[in-house]
Amino acid sequence: MLSPENIKKAREIIAAITHGPWRFSANEHGNFVSGPAGGIIADLTNVDYADNISIIHGKFIAAARTGWPEALDEIQRLQEKLKALDEKCS
């Protein structure tokens, strides 16, 4: 189970980073993750991986900006539901 302390730490990290959504782009200039204002979040152009791996990593990084908060919300929702069921059954 993801503890409330770990959820709080994750939310603090998320609150401190550039707002999303982030997007990944690969073009003749390189492979980049950028924020909503176009600023570069991550430059994966010179990563020591095959190009397709840096593309996969870039897509993951971009998706994590909105996906991780959504996952935390769902974890908390399900934990609250489980707690309510446990209390009801006790």
Contacts in CASP RR format, 6 or more apart in sequence:
PFRMAT RR
TARGET T0000
AUTHOR 0000-0000-0000
METHOD contacts of the structure
MODEL  1
MLSPENIKKAREIIAAITHGPWRFSANEHGNFVSGPAGGIIADLTNVDYA
DNISIIHGKFIAAARTGWPEALDEIQRLQEKLKALDEKCS
1 79 0 8 1.000
2 72 0 8 1.000
2 75 0 8 1.000
2 79 0 8 1.000
7 72 0 8 1.000
7 75 0 8 1.000
7 76 0 8 1.000
10 68 0 8 1.000
10 72 0 8 1.000
11 69 0 8 1.000
11 72 0 8 1.000
14 68 0 8 1.000
14 69 0 8 1.000
14 72 0 8 1.000
17 65 0 8 1.000
18 35 0 8 1.000
18 39 0 8 1.000
18 41 0 8 1.000
19 35 0 8 1.000
19 36 0 8 1.000
20 35 0 8 1.000
20 36 0 8 1.000
20 65 0 8 1.000
20 66 0 8 1.000
21 35 0 8 1.000
21 36 0 8 1.000
21 62 0 8 1.000
21 65 0 8 1.000
21 66 0 8 1.000
22 33 0 8 1.000
22 34 0 8 1.000
22 35 0 8 1.000
22 36 0 8 1.000
22 41 0 8 1.000
22 61 0 8 1.000
22 62 0 8 1.000
22 65 0 8 1.000
22 66 0 8 1.000
23 33 0 8 1.000
23 34 0 8 1.000
23 35 0 8 1.000
23 62 0 8 1.000
24 31 0 8 1.000
24 32 0 8 1.000
24 33 0 8 1.000
24 55 0 8 1.000
24 58 0 8 1.000
24 59 0 8 1.000
24 61 0 8 1.000
24 62 0 8 1.000
25 31 0 8 1.000
25 32 0 8 1.000
25 34 0 8 1.000
26 32 0 8 1.000
26 51 0 8 1.000
26 55 0 8 1.000
29 45 0 8 1.000
30 43 0 8 1.000
30 44 0 8 1.000
30 45 0 8 1.000
31 43 0 8 1.000
31 44 0 8 1.000
31 45 0 8 1.000
31 47 0 8 1.000
31 51 0 8 1.000
31 54 0 8 1.000
31 55 0 8 1.000
31 58 0 8 1.000
32 40 0 8 1.000
32 41 0 8 1.000
32 42 0 8 1.000
32 43 0 8 1.000
32 44 0 8 1.000
32 45 0 8 1.000
33 40 0 8 1.000
33 41 0 8 1.000
33 42 0 8 1.000
33 44 0 8 1.000
33 58 0 8 1.000
33 61 0 8 1.000
33 62 0 8 1.000
34 40 0 8 1.000
34 41 0 8 1.000
35 41 0 8 1.000
41 61 0 8 1.000
42 58 0 8 1.000
42 61 0 8 1.000
44 54 0 8 1.000
44 55 0 8 1.000
44 57 0 8 1.000
44 58 0 8 1.000
45 54 0 8 1.000
47 53 0 8 1.000
47 54 0 8 1.000
47 57 0 8 1.000
49 57 0 8 1.000
END
